Amino acid sequence: MLRPIPEALAVFAGLGVGMATPYVVLSFWPALAERLPKPGRWMETFKQVLAFPMFAVAVWLIWVFGLQVGVGGAAQLLFGLLLLSVAAWLIGRW
């Protein structure tokens, strides 16, 4: 990060508090856990829907990388990601 250290610490502290809040709330009021939705088909659909914002972030990061290193570097990165995805597919298939 290119921000001052106190500002960076505040950002990461905020992230930590945000991720810990549901667990803290459920530890104080365990009865709230009964109101959580049960896993099912909706959860798989929700997981797939959330993949699209992650893909958008990946595209944006590759675009930023391309601005820094040029088209050749971005093409090499994309080719490497393609090889990685084919390898993951093959491992999952066999």
C-alpha positions as CSV (number, residue, x, y, z in Angstrom):
1,M,0.0,0.0,0.0
2,L,1.1,3.5,-0.6
3,R,-0.7,5.0,2.3
4,P,0.7,6.1,5.7
5,I,1.1,3.3,8.2
6,P,-1.7,4.5,10.6
7,E,-4.1,4.7,7.7
8,A,-3.1,1.2,6.4
9,L,-3.6,-0.2,9.9
10,A,-7.0,1.4,10.2
11,V,-8.0,-0.2,6.9
12,F,-7.0,-3.7,8.0
13,A,-8.4,-3.2,11.4
14,G,-11.7,-2.3,9.8
15,L,-11.6,-5.4,7.6
16,G,-10.9,-7.5,10.7
17,V,-13.8,-6.0,12.6
18,G,-16.1,-6.4,9.7
19,M,-15.2,-10.1,9.2
20,A,-15.4,-10.8,13.0
21,T,-18.7,-9.1,13.6
22,P,-21.1,-12.0,12.6
23,Y,-19.2,-14.4,14.9
24,V,-19.2,-12.0,17.8
25,V,-22.9,-11.3,17.4
26,L,-23.7,-15.1,17.2
27,S,-21.5,-15.8,20.3
28,F,-23.5,-13.2,22.3
29,W,-26.9,-14.4,21.0
30,P,-26.7,-18.1,19.9
31,A,-30.5,-18.2,19.3
32,L,-29.9,-16.0,16.2
33,A,-28.1,-19.0,14.5
34,E,-31.5,-20.7,14.2
35,R,-32.7,-17.9,12.0
36,L,-29.9,-18.4,9.5
37,P,-31.1,-20.0,6.2
38,K,-30.5,-23.7,5.8
39,P,-28.1,-24.8,3.0
40,G,-29.7,-25.9,-0.2
41,R,-29.9,-25.3,-3.9
42,W,-30.1,-21.5,-3.3
43,M,-26.6,-21.6,-1.8
44,E,-25.1,-23.1,-5.0
45,T,-26.8,-20.5,-7.1
46,F,-25.7,-17.7,-4.8
47,K,-22.1,-19.0,-5.0
48,Q,-22.2,-19.0,-8.8
49,V,-23.7,-15.5,-8.9
50,L,-20.9,-14.2,-6.6
51,A,-18.3,-15.6,-9.1
52,F,-19.1,-12.9,-11.6
53,P,-17.9,-9.9,-9.4
54,M,-14.8,-11.9,-8.8
55,F,-14.3,-12.4,-12.5
56,A,-14.8,-8.6,-13.0
57,V,-12.1,-7.9,-10.4
58,A,-9.8,-10.3,-12.2
59,V,-10.4,-8.5,-15.5
60,W,-9.8,-5.2,-13.9
61,L,-6.5,-6.4,-12.2
62,I,-5.3,-7.7,-15.5
63,W,-6.1,-4.4,-17.2
64,V,-4.1,-2.5,-14.5
65,F,-1.3,-5.0,-14.9
66,G,-1.4,-4.4,-18.7
67,L,-1.1,-0.6,-18.2
68,Q,2.0,-1.2,-16.1
69,V,3.9,-3.7,-18.2
70,G,2.3,-3.4,-21.6
71,V,0.3,-5.6,-23.9
72,G,3.0,-8.3,-24.1
73,G,3.1,-8.8,-20.3
74,A,-0.6,-8.9,-20.1
75,A,-0.7,-11.5,-22.9
76,Q,1.8,-13.6,-21.0
77,L,-0.2,-13.4,-17.9
78,L,-3.4,-14.4,-19.7
79,F,-1.6,-17.3,-21.3
80,G,-0.3,-18.5,-18.0
81,L,-3.8,-18.2,-16.5
82,L,-5.1,-20.3,-19.4
83,L,-2.5,-23.0,-18.7
84,L,-3.3,-22.9,-15.0
85,S,-7.1,-23.3,-15.7
86,V,-6.5,-26.2,-18.1
87,A,-4.2,-27.9,-15.5
88,A,-6.9,-27.4,-12.8
89,W,-9.5,-28.9,-15.1
90,L,-7.4,-31.9,-15.9
91,I,-6.6,-32.5,-12.3
92,G,-10.3,-32.3,-11.4
93,R,-11.2,-34.6,-14.3
94,W,-8.8,-37.5,-13.5
